[in-house]
Structure formats: C-alpha cells, structure tokens
Amino acid sequence: MDQIIIENLRVYAHHGVYSEENKNGQNFYITAVMETDTRNAGTLDDLDLSTNYGEVCMFINDFVAEHTYKLIETVAEKTAEAVLLKFPLIRRVTLEIRKPEAPIPLPFESVSVKIVRGWHRAYLSCGSNMGDRKAHLDGAVEALREDNMCRVIKCSDWIVTEPYGGVVQEDFLNGAIALDTLYTPAMLLKKLHEIEYAHDRERKIHWGPRTLDLDILLYEDCVMHTEELTIPHADMHNRYFVLNPLAQIAPYERHPILGSSIGQLYEVLGNGAGKACVIENLHIERLTLEQAREIYGTYAQSDFPPEEIKPFRVIEETWGRGSYHAYGFYEGTTLCAYAFLVADVEKRLLLLDYFAVVGERRGQGYGSRALALLREGCAEWNALVIEVEDDELPDINEETRCMRKRRISFYTAAGCLMSTTRSRLWGVDYRIMVMPLMDQYAQMCMADKLHAIYTNLYREDILRQYFVITAE
C-alpha cells in the first residue's frame, strides 16, 4: 500500500491530566502515515483521485485544537478515527502524537503515543426463520449502513435453506455481507448482538429458530479464539447456507487456516448440490486399555511418521501408573477421531501425545469438534500441552513449512497459545503450544513442566539421551 506522510505537524492544544494544561495549552507534534492507493492519481496527475494532504493537515489541526482530552492516548485514538471517517481513500493510518512540554520533573526530549488504526474487511453470515425473514435481514444491512464505523461493501442474494443441526423448525432465509469496519472483532460482535436484540433475538435453543442470526465468518486473516468468539467461524466450511452466499460475493477470499478459497471450499461441499457434513452428534468416550491398544495398532501406525511411534508397552506401563489416558470420538459406534494423553497429576497437566482424525473423516471439521469436546472433558486440569512440528527451521521446504503453519493455525483457532519452549524428541523438532484450562498462565515455565510430563513416560536415562528441551 502506498503512503502519504505528514511529519511533525505542530498543533497548539489543551490536552492533559492537569487543569493548568487544559487552561494554558501547549504544543503537540503529530506525524501521520496514511496508507492509500496513489497509482491512479499519480498516473493521471489528478488530485481528485488522491487524498489532499493539505486538507488532512488542516483537519487534524482543527480537530486536535478544538477538543480537550486528559490523555494523549485518547487524542491519538479520536484523531485517527476522525481522519479515517473523513477521508474515504485512506485505508490505514499510523499516528504518533508527541508532547515535548509534558509536566515531567526530569530532563527529557518528549513523550509520545503511536497507534495504527484502519479499516478491516470482514464477512458476515446472516439468517432468519421467524416472522418476516426478509425484513429482518434487510434491517440488519440497514443498521450496519447507518453505523459510521461500518461500510457495507456487498450483499449476497437471500437464499432459502433447510435448518441445520437437527432441530425441527421452519426453513431459513440466509445470506452473506461484506463490510469494512473500524471495529475490532470483539467490538463488531457486540454491535451484531445489538442488532440481533433490536430484532427480538432470543437465545433459548442451540441451533433453534431465531428472528435474526449474525455471525462473523472472516475478519481479514485474523485467527483467534475466546469464550465469546472464534474467527474464522469454526464450522463455516461445512455449511452450505454459509458457503453458497459467501461464494457469491467473495469466491477468491481465502480461509486463513485451511488455505483454500471460499470458491474451492464451496466446490468441495458439492457446489450447492450436496449438504453440509453435520457433526453435532459427535461424542467423546474414555477408552479402556484394550480399546486404546486396538486403535493404536489399527490407526496410529499409518497416521503418524515412524519416528513418532513408540512401542505400545511404553503406553501400557505409563497407563498402569495412572499417567496415561485415551479418548475416542464417535458418531454412534463409528470412530471418527482419537486422542492419547500423558498426565502429570501433580502439576495437573495433560500432554497431547497423539491426536488424529481417521482418514475418511478428515477435512470435514471433525478435528475442531473433537478438540472442543476434549477441552470440555479435561476442563478440571490446568492445561493441555501440544507438540507441533517446528515451522521455523531453516532447512525445511516451503510445502512442509506451510503444512506445519496450517497445523499451528488449527490449534491457535482452538484457543491454544504458543510458548517459548522448544523440544527435540527422537530426532523430531517441536514447538510447544498450551491450551489453558484452569490455569490462564499455563504457558509460563513450560520447559520445567514439559520435563515433568516426560518423566512420567520415559526413564531419566532415556530422556538424557534422546530428548532436548529448551526455552528462549
């Protein structure tokens, strides 16, 4: 993105915590780096196709001089927002506000606050199956258009779809919306909830009927997971009613975890002819030692590289000490995924020793659903520790690097955090991720914790010979 830069614009204003600052005023120096496309303006030599930096200077001067705030953080925040709302060609602005006359009783040159703010492209899914469905969807679009923090770019057709999730109810009217927004993901979610509630949305039955349902599908290349919000939407690639309208308005937008375009995901789903894979009936079962032995012998040998396969007697011995657990994930009686875990009871930690989706279920959302069930089933532990093959090694090829990054993104989307600990086990290099459960600071001091976990699995002499654990 091209840049227009204004350096050290001097503005006399009245910002500060102390009343003397508000009364007497002082000089502030503002630097603005505005990201925009200058190609058309530069090619045609036409100011109307660019952002007039003189007008920007006057606007910033008037805005900063006419308002009074206690904090320069607030000055920066409000000024950046005002610039982005005033000048439509500016996509992003880096704003630094210096305060060289700050009331500090020590020698200094200046203090400053520097922020980056801009428009973010987001894609929403919308649906309704109660009352005047079209009026609810149209109303949602209009509410977004009336919010100056959002710019509706494009809307799909409204399509009729069958209910998803097994609840008997009326057919839905669904669609997708592309918008640019100044909101953060959390702020945008709050706005969507406000719009839903304005349409009398009630959350009584999971996957049940609703007047209006608004979900964030994508937010640029953001990958995040909190209790309130997961981006990208965890199950969007399995849902016809999401991909059909989204493919109308954003066929080339890429899923940041799966790597495929929306058009490709829609084609895989059946180009509208097939139905989404429904996996809400997946359930978790604690395995017996014999069940674990059978699954390990049948699946693990082909699901994992040879260097990661250990003799089952090692698992059996650890199991006998109460330090090994295994779970299966089933639809009915059909195994869809499995997880084997090493436990450290003293530190209340679980290491995900093996986790895989069986071959015919891969690429259909079973991994995400199984990991969510595992998280619920292990909620009383402090944390779940995950080894992911190191994606930052200098000597791996690009295909391998991309594959490893996708795996890391999968765990990140599930709420896992990357620690600074690395390990080398049986010749394989790993980075260590942590899914906090009871302990929100579980990723700290991971080297010691990881060694404690492996002590439950291997003798100390084996650890000294074949294992290396480091922390940056």
N, C-alpha and C positions, 0 to 999 in steps of 0.2 A: 504494500500500500504506500502511495506517495505521501509526502509530509509537507505541510506549511508550518513554519516555525516562527514564533514571536518570542524574543528573548528580553527578559528584564524590563517589562513594561512597568513604569513607576506609577503607582496609584496612591493618592493620599486618602486614607480612610480611617474609620473609628472602631476597629475591632480589637477586643482584648478582654481579659477577665476583670481588670481593674477599672474602676469608674473614671480614673484620670485618662486612661487610654480611650475610653468611649467619648470623653469630653474634649480632649485636646487633639486626638488623632495622631497619626504617624505615617511614614512611608512604607508601602508594601511593594515588592518587586515580583512580577508574575511572568513566568515562562510557560508558554503553551505550545505543545507539539500536536498538531491536528492531522490525523490520518484521513486522506481523501484521495480520490482518483483525479489527477490533474491532466491526464493524457488528452482528453477532448479539448480542454481549454488551451493547453499548450500547442496542440496541433493546429487549431483553428484561430488561435490568438484572440479568444473571446472571453472576456471577464465574466460574462453572464453564465458561463459553464464552469466557473470556479467559485471558490469562497473568497470574498474580498477581505484581505487581512486588515485593511484599514477599518472596515466596519466591525470586524471582530475586536480590534483594539478599543474602539470607541464603546462597544457594547460591554466589554469586560470592565473598562474604566468606570462606566456609569453604574454597572451592577454592583461592583465592589464598593464604590464610593457611597451609593445610596442605601446600602444595607448595613446593619450592625450586628455582629455575632461575637460571642465570647471567645470561641476557638478558631484558630486558622484552619483546623481540620474542617470545620463547618464552612468556612469561606471557600475552601477548595472544593468541597462536596457540592455546595449550592451553585458555585460558579461553573463547574464542569457540567452539571445538569442543565443549567440555563443555556450554555453555549451549544450543547448537543440538541436541545429543543429548538433553539433559534435558527441554527444553520443546518439545513437538512442534508447537505452534501458531506458533512463531517461524520465519519463512522466511529472514530475513537479519538479521545483527547488525553494527552498526558499533561497534567497541570502541576506546576510547582509554584508555591507561594512562599516567598522569603520575607522574614520580619527582622531586619537588621537592628531595629531600635527596641527590641523586646526588653522588658524590665528584668534583666538578669544581673545581679551584683558581682559579676565576674567578667574578665575580658573575653570577648568572643566576636566573631565576624558577623554571623547571622544564624537564625534558626529557620527551618523551612519544613513544609509538608509537601509531599509529592504523591499524587494519585494517578491512576489510569482508569478512565471510565469510557464506556462506549455502548453502542447498540449491539445486541446479540440476537442471532437468528434462532428462533425456537419453533418447534412444530407441536401442535396440539391435536388431540383426538377429542371429538365431541359426540355425544349421543343422547337420545331421549326416547322413552317409550311410554310416557304418561301425558295425558292432556293433548294440547296442540303441539305436537312434536316439532313441526317446522318453526312455529313461533318461538319455541324455547331455543332452538339452535340459532335462528336469526337474531334473537335477543342477545345471545351470548356474543355473537360477532359485533353487534352494535355497541354493547357495553365495552368491548375491547377497543373499538374505534373511538369511543368517547374518552378513553383514558389517554392522556398525552404521553404517558410512559410506554405506550404500545403503538405500533404501526402495523395494521393488518395488511399483509402483502398479497395474500391469495387465499381463496377458499375453494375446497373441492365441491363437487356435487354432493347433495344429500342423498344417501342410498339406504334402501330398506334391507335390514339384515336380521337373521334369526338370533334369538337370545343365546348368549354364551355362558356356560358354567352350570347348566343342568337345572336351573330354577324355571319352573313353568310360568310364563309371562307373555305379554304382547311383544310383537316384533319391534325392533328398534329402527330409528332413523339415525344414521351415523354420517360423520364427515371428518375432515381434517382442515386445520387452519395453519398457515404460515404467517409468522409475525416477527417483526423486530421489536425488541424491548430493552429498556434500560433497567428493568428489574433483575435482581439476582434470581436464581432458581427458587429459593425459599420465598422471596417476595412475590414472585409470579404465582407460585402455588397459593399463597394467601389471597391474591387477587382472584384467582379462579374459584376458590372456595366462596368468596364474597358474591361472585356472580351466580354460583350454584344456589346459594342460600336465598338470593333475591328471586330465584325461580322455585322456591319452596322445596329444595332438595332435602330429603331425609335419608340418613344412613342407617337403615334398620336391618336389611338382609344383604349379606355378601353376595355380589353378582345379581342382586334383585332389581325390581323395577325402579325407575327414577325419572324425575321430570327433566333433569339435566345432569350430565356427567362430563366433566372436563379433565383431561389428563395431559401432563407434559410427556411427550414421546421422546423428543430430542431437544437439546439445548447446545447448539454448536457441537463441539467434540467433547463436551463435558461427560465424565464418568463419575458418579457419586452415589452414595447410599447412606441414608439416615433413617431413623424410625418413621419419618413422615414422607420421605421422597426417595425414589430410585430413578436415576437417569443414566442411560436410556431406559425407557419403560421395560420392566423385566420380561414381559411376555409378548411384546409387540410383534415379534417375528412369527408368532404362531396364530395371529388373529387376522382373519380375512377382513373383518369390519374395520380394522386399523389400516392394513396394508393397501386395500383397494382404494380408498380415497387419498391416502398419503402418496401412493404411486402416481396419482393424477397430477399432484402439484409439486412433487419432489422426487422424481424417479431416480435421479443421479446422486441424491444425498446419501452419504454412507453411514452405516451403523458403526459407531466408534469401537465396538467390541468385536462384532462378527466380521467386520471388514467389507461386507457385501453392500451393494447399493440397495435402496428401497425397491427399485425395479427388479433386481435379482432376487431379493427375498420374496417378493410377490410372485415371481415366476416359479420359484421353488414350491411355494404354497399351492400352486396349481393354476395361477393366472386367473383366479376367481372361480374356477370350476371345482376346486377342492375346498374342503373345510379345514379350519384350523385344528391343530392337534390339541385336544382337550386333555389336560393332565391334572385336573384338580382332584382326581381320585387317588393320586399317588399317596402312599402312606409308608411310614417308617417302622421297621421291626428290629428289635435287638436279636442278634444271631447267637445260636449256640456254637460251641467249638466245632461240632461236626458240620454244621451248616457253613461256617466260615471256611473250614477245610475244603469242602466241596466247591464253594465259589472261588476260592483261591486257586485251586487246581484247574478249574474249568475256564476261568476268565483272566485271572491276573497274569498268567504266563504269556498271553497274547496282548494284553492291554498295556503292559509296561516293558521297557527295554530290559534285556537280560541282566545288566549291571545293577538294576534296582530290585531284582527278585532275590529274596533270601530263602533259605530252607524253611519249610513250614515248622520244623521243630523249634526254631527260634521264637516264632509266634506262639507256639504251644507252651513253651517254657514260661514266656512272659505272661501268657494268659493264666497259667497256673498260679502265678504270684498276684493275680488280680490287677495287673497293669496293662492289659490289652482288652479292647472292646471292638466289636464289629457290628455293623448295621446293614440291613438290606432295605431297598426302596422298591415297593411293589405296586403294581396295578392289579388288583385281585391277587392271584397267585403267581403272576408273571414278574420275574426280577427285571428291573429297569436300571438300577444303579446300586453301587455298594460303597461302603466306607469302612476302612480299618484304622483304628486309632491306638496310639500308645499313651498311657496315662501316667502322670506324676501326681499321686494323691496328695502329697504334702504341699505342693505348690498349686494344686487344683488346676493343672494344665493338661490339655489333650493335644497330641501331635497327630495330624492327619497323615498317617503312614501310607495309605493307598486310598484313592478316591477315583472312581471311574463310572461312566455310563456305558451300559452294554451296547455293542455295535449297532444294532438296528434301531436304537433309540437316540443316537447321537444327532446333534444339530437340530433338536426339536424342543429345546427348553427344559429337558429333564434335569440337566446339571444344576441349573439355577434353582429349580424347585426342590431338588434333593438337598442342596446345600442349605436352603431355608429351613427345611424340615430338620436337618441335622442341628442347625443352630437352635431351634426350639427344643429339640431333645436333649441338648447339652447345656441348657441355659443356667444350670446351677454351678457350672465350672467357671473358673476365672477367665479362660481364653482358649481359643482354638488356634494352634500353631500350624502353619502351612509352609512346606518347602516348594519353591518354584524354581525351575531351572534358570540359571543366570542369563539374562538377556543383554548384559553389558560386557561380555567377554569380547576381546578384540579379534579373536581368531575364528568366530563362527560366521557362517554365510548369512546373507540377508534373509533368505527364506526361513532359516531356523530362528533368526532373531525376531522376525515378525510373528512367527508361531508362538514363541515364548512371551512376547509382549501381549498377544491376544489372551494367553492364559493368565497373565498377571492382571489384565484388564477385567477378566471374568471374576477374579477374586476381589478386585477393587470394587466392582459393582455390587458385590455381595456384602460390602462393609469391612473388608479386610484392609489393614494398614501395613505399609512396607516398613520394616525395621531396618536398622543399620547393620544387622548381623548377617554374616555370610557363612556358609559351611561347604566343606568338600567331603563327601561321603562316598566311599567305594569308587573314587575317581570321578564322581559327578559333582559339578559346581552348582550350588544353590544360593538363592537369596531367600530370606526368611520373612514371611508375612504373618500377621497376627490378626485374628478376629476377636476383638474384646467382647466378653460376655458379661461377667460380673465385675471385672476389673477394667475400667476405662484406660488405665495406664499400663496395660499388659505388655505393650511393645517395648517398655523400658527394661534394660539389663537382660536382654534376650540371650546373650551368649551364655551366661551362667544358667539360665532357665533351660536352654536347649541342651546343655551338657547334662543337666539333671534328668531330663526326659530320656536321653540316650543311655544313661547309666541303668535305667530300668530295662533296656532292651539288649545291651551288649556288655560283656565284661570289660573292665578297665583296660586290660592289655590290648584288646581289640580296638578300643577307642583310641588309644595312643598310637596304634599302628596305622589305622585306616581312616581316621576322622580328624578333620581340622575345622575348628570353629573360630571365627574372627569377628570383631566388632569395630566399625570405623569410629 
